[in-house]
Amino acid sequence: MKTALVTGGSRGIGRATALLLAQHGYQVAVNYRQREEAAAEVVSLIQQQGGKAFSVQADISDEQQVVAMFRSLDQQGAVLSALVNNAGILFQQTSVAQLNAERINRVFATNVTGTFLCCREAVKRMSFQYGGQGGAIVNVSSAAARSGAPHEYVDYAASKGAVDTLTRGLALEVAAQGIRVNAVRPGLIYTDMHADGGEADRVNRIAPTLPMQRGGEPDEIANAILWLLSEAASYVTGTFIDAAGGR
Ligand code: NAP
């Protein structure tokens, strides 16, 4: 059975992705940082639907925890064929003039370093060079990488710009090793993340200004991720799907 690891699989886009991948025959490793109950609920929902899943705690910004998470998958005999680097954070909306190093480093530690570390561990397991059977990685970037998110969170936007560059560079490094690497750049999606920015209702405020005049649902991102991971996308690597309602 193919195994998919979804980082930040306990809530929002990660949760929707974990549920959808399970429906499409993946055994899903549901990673979470702190909300154990939310991750357990995703696992239980998958099992109720006849799928296979387990939860795995790790803060992806911590190298030792990332290494331990991948080792625990190995110990369960899971052959990793898909990785979704979905975990990401942002903080209170503000301007660059108000940012400090501590916050910038925290955002980058999870969104950039954490994504790099998970990519590294996955490559070591998937790459032909390391005796693997190939696989696919999807990074969850953001439309913010293109917009810059001025007066909201330029630090977050810049971290997603780095994720885009990682996607491109790694895709080219491992293209001949049986691994495809792509990214999805969601626009405004209804999740709890906006509350972390201090504006829980942000999607509804901005939605009327979007070409499609509505926010997106986590499922609409999960479907793009599913496709990029699937054999239907077998000749697609190093590229991006903008799922942002036309923005
Ligand atoms: P969310 O609802 O806030 O959920 C975040 C998830 O990431 C949770 O499962 C959380 O785990 C996990 N997480 C956070 N930091 C982590 C860490 N250091 N290690 C492991 N897990 C961690 O977020 P979301 O809106 O679904 O966003 C998912 C991804 O989509 C992010 O990369 C985000 O940047 C991107 N995105 C979102 C939107 C949007 O409009 N929502 C738009 C563009 C891009 P716990 O539950 O344990 O806290």
Residues whose N, C-alpha, C, O or C-beta is under 5 A from the ligand:
A	BS01	NAP	G8 G9 S10 R11 G12 I13 G14 N31 Y32 R33 Q34 R35 A58 D59 I60 S61 N86 A87 G88 I89 T110 V140 S141 S142 A143 P186 G187 L188 I189 T191 D192 M193
